[in-house]
Structures are given as C-alpha cells and as structure tokens.
C-alpha cells in the first residue's frame, strides 16, 4: 500500500508540473538597460514620471537629459503634486502662497524656468554611479559607516550611501538599498535631513543612470522652504 501511495504521489507531481508548464514561463532577470536616452525613459514611463518630464522641458534641460552622461535620483510625479497642492493642502506651495496673499500656481509653467532648473539639479550628479559605486552607510553607526558627500549639479551638498540590510540575524549580509539625504548645514554634514530611500536603482538609459526615489511623502527640492521662498520672492508668470 505504501508503494502505491508513493507511485500515485509521483504521478500527481508530474501531472501538476505539466499543467503549470502550460502557462508558466521564466522571464529571467529584469533588464536594467533602456534603449533610449534619459528624457525618453522619463517620457516612456508616463507613470510615474510624466510630470518630471514636463519639468525637464520647462527647465530648458532637454539637451542635458538627452546627451549628457549623469546620475539622476528621480522624484516621481506624486512629489510634484504634493508640493504644489492647493490652497487647502497643508504644507503645500499653494497653501503657502494663499496664506501670504499671493497668486497660486495653476500651471507648472507659472513657475520661472530658472527655479525649476535650480531645484531639478538638486537630483542630478556628474558621472555614472550605480549602487555598487557608493560606500556603505549605517544610519545608527555613521561614525563608522558615513556614506559619502557629493555635490549635485545645483551646488548643494548631499549625503549618499548604501544601507546594508541584515539577514538571519547577521548584520550587513541582507539586501542593499541606496539612500540620499540633503545637507542643510555644511558645518554639520553628518546630520543630513530629508533622507529618501531608493525604490529601484541602476536603470541605465544610453546616457547616465536613473535611481528612482521611494514614495515617502517628500517634497520637491528636498527642503520645501527653499523652493517656496524662492517662488514667493520671484513671483509667478500668470496663466492665460
């Protein structure tokens, strides 16, 4: 009887495997290479980068995103939506302007192109840097694993590093995640603020590398106060 059960179990395993093969295909590893330039990548990935692609054009940086090799820590469209908001959205640009008695933003083109360019450049870095090119950072042991400091295209200082996760209660052998933080005070560079993890890294268009910022309720430009105040003093280009 035992032998019969074993044979039957083997037959059942073969049968179910054959059934699975009818619809199951191993797609292999996801490809990090993208066959177009960086702007094409953003446009092709309309979700979540359609608005970011618009800002690239408003900032007059199309040639850079098409022809220059650089590393881009890409914020998604939700960051822009949350940053602009409306006059009832707490923490948003439009609430800030409304409370100050100023006109609010109705179209992205209401904001001066130089401002878009400046704050977009906070996410851009010279060279092509993949995850493996950044040093380790441990946010609980920064004196030992501090990551490294990098100047963005805008001239702002950022702290970037790779968090080494734990696995099976063993430190630093688990998954690895990029993190970027804004240095608000150059004299206190270890205390980066507005830190953001990377949800996907090492996407490789023909020019440069894209690291996608993880959704975390962040605002455009890392520090929203800088962005809001500059728009306040520069004023808006009224929409038609």
C-alpha positions in Angstrom: 0.0 0.0 0.0 2.9 2.3 0.8 4.4 1.8 -2.6 1.1 2.5 -4.3 0.8 5.8 -2.4 4.4 6.8 -3.4 3.8 6.0 -7.1 0.5 7.9 -7.0 2.2 10.9 -5.4 4.9 10.9 -8.1 2.3 10.7 -10.9 0.4 13.6 -9.3 3.6 15.7 -9.1 4.4 15.1 -12.8 0.8 15.9 -13.8 0.7 19.2 -11.9 4.1 20.2 -13.2 3.0 19.6 -16.8 -0.1 21.7 -16.1 2.0 24.5 -14.7 4.3 24.5 -17.7 1.3 25.3 -19.9 1.2 28.9 -18.6 4.4 29.4 -16.6 7.5 30.9 -18.3 10.6 32.0 -16.6 11.1 35.6 -17.7 14.7 35.7 -16.3 16.1 38.8 -14.6 14.6 42.3 -15.3 16.8 44.2 -17.7 18.3 47.4 -16.3 19.3 48.8 -19.8 16.9 51.1 -21.5 17.5 51.6 -25.3 16.8 55.4 -25.4 18.1 58.5 -23.7 17.2 59.6 -20.2 14.4 62.0 -21.3 12.9 59.3 -23.5 12.9 57.0 -20.4 11.0 59.5 -18.3 8.5 60.1 -21.1 8.1 56.3 -21.8 7.4 55.8 -18.1 4.5 58.2 -18.0 3.6 56.6 -14.7 5.3 57.8 -12.5 7.5 60.4 -14.5 5.2 62.3 -16.9 5.2 65.5 -14.8 9.0 65.2 -14.2 9.5 65.0 -18.0 7.4 68.2 -18.3 9.6 69.9 -15.7 12.8 68.9 -17.6 11.4 70.8 -20.6 10.2 73.8 -18.6 13.7 74.0 -17.1 15.2 74.1 -20.6 17.3 70.9 -19.8 16.2 68.7 -22.7 19.6 68.6 -24.3 21.2 67.6 -20.9 18.7 64.8 -20.4 19.3 63.6 -24.0 23.0 63.9 -24.5 24.9 64.3 -21.2 26.1 61.4 -19.0 25.0 61.9 -15.4 23.3 60.2 -12.4 19.7 61.2 -11.7 17.9 60.5 -8.5 14.4 60.7 -10.0 11.5 62.0 -7.9 8.1 60.8 -9.1 5.1 62.8 -10.2 3.4 62.5 -6.8 6.2 64.6 -5.3 5.3 67.5 -7.6 1.5 67.0 -6.9 2.1 67.1 -3.2 4.5 70.1 -3.4 2.1 72.3 -5.5 -1.1 71.2 -3.8 -4.0 73.7 -3.4 -4.9 76.5 -1.0 -6.3 73.9 1.4 -3.4 71.4 1.2 -1.4 71.7 4.4 2.3 72.0 3.7 1.9 72.8 0.0 3.2 75.7 -2.1 -0.2 76.9 -3.0 -1.3 77.0 0.7 1.9 79.0 1.5 1.2 81.5 -1.3 -2.5 81.7 -0.5 -1.9 82.5 3.2 0.6 85.1 2.1 -2.0 86.8 -0.1 -0.2 85.8 -3.4 -1.5 84.3 -6.6 -1.4 80.5 -6.5 0.1 78.1 -9.1 -2.4 77.0 -11.7 0.0 75.5 -14.3 3.6 74.3 -13.9 4.7 77.0 -16.4 3.6 79.7 -13.9 6.9 79.0 -12.1 10.0 80.5 -13.6 12.1 78.1 -15.6 15.3 79.1 -13.7 13.7 77.9 -10.5 12.6 74.6 -12.0 16.2 74.2 -13.3 17.8 75.0 -10.0 15.8 72.5 -7.9 15.7 69.8 -10.6 19.5 70.0 -10.5 19.5 69.0 -6.8 18.7 65.5 -8.0 21.5 65.4 -10.7 25.1 64.4 -10.2 28.1 64.3 -12.5 29.3 60.9 -13.7 27.6 57.5 -13.9 27.3 56.0 -10.5 25.5 52.7 -9.8 24.6 51.3 -6.4 27.9 49.5 -6.3 29.8 52.7 -6.7 28.6 54.2 -3.4 30.0 53.4 0.0 28.2 51.9 2.9 26.1 54.0 5.3 24.6 52.8 8.6 22.3 55.5 10.0 22.8 54.1 13.5 26.6 54.0 13.2 27.5 56.9 11.0 30.9 57.4 12.7 31.9 54.0 11.2 29.8 53.9 8.0 29.0 57.5 7.0 28.4 57.1 3.3 29.9 60.0 1.3 29.3 63.6 0.4 28.5 64.6 -3.1 27.8 68.0 -4.7 24.8 68.0 -7.0 24.6 70.0 -10.2 22.9 72.8 -8.2 26.0 73.0 -5.9 24.1 71.6 -3.0 25.8 69.0 -0.8 24.2 65.6 -0.4 25.0 62.5 1.7 24.6 59.3 -0.3 25.3 55.8 0.7 24.2 52.2 0.6 22.3 50.6 3.6 23.4 47.0 4.1 20.4 45.1 5.4 20.5 42.2 7.9 19.6 38.7 7.2 19.1 35.7 9.5 20.2 38.0 12.4 23.5 38.6 10.7 24.4 42.2 10.1 25.1 43.6 6.7 24.6 40.5 4.6 21.0 41.3 3.5 19.6 43.4 0.7 21.2 46.7 -0.1 19.4 50.0 -0.6 20.6 53.4 -1.7 19.7 56.4 0.4 20.2 60.1 -0.3 20.0 63.0 2.2 20.1 66.8 1.9 22.8 68.6 3.8 21.1 71.7 5.2 24.2 72.9 7.1 27.6 72.2 5.6 29.2 72.6 9.0 27.1 69.8 10.3 27.3 67.4 7.3 26.7 64.2 9.3 23.2 65.3 10.1 21.6 65.1 6.7 17.9 65.9 6.5 15.0 64.9 4.2 16.5 61.5 3.7 14.9 59.4 0.9 15.4 55.7 0.1 15.7 54.5 -3.4 12.9 52.2 -4.6 14.7 51.0 -7.8 18.3 51.6 -8.8 20.7 51.2 -11.7 18.3 51.8 -14.6 20.6 52.6 -17.5 19.5 54.7 -20.4 22.0 55.4 -23.1 23.3 58.4 -21.2 23.6 58.1 -17.4 21.9 56.2 -14.7 18.5 56.6 -13.0 17.7 55.8 -9.4 14.0 56.2 -8.5 13.2 57.8 -5.2 10.9 55.8 -2.9 7.5 57.3 -2.1 7.8 58.8 1.4 5.7 62.0 1.5 8.7 64.1 0.3 8.6 67.5 -1.3 10.3 68.7 -4.5 13.8 70.0 -3.9 14.2 68.1 -0.6 13.7 71.2 1.5 10.4 72.7 0.6 11.1 76.0 2.4 13.9 76.9 -0.1 11.6 76.2 -3.1 8.6 78.1 -1.6 10.6 81.2 -0.6 12.3 81.5 -3.9 9.0 81.4 -5.8 7.5 83.9 -3.3 10.2 86.4 -4.0 10.4 85.8 -7.7 6.7 85.8 -8.3 4.7 83.8 -10.8 4.1 84.1 -14.6 0.3 84.3 -14.6 -1.5 81.6 -16.5 -3.7 82.6 -19.5 
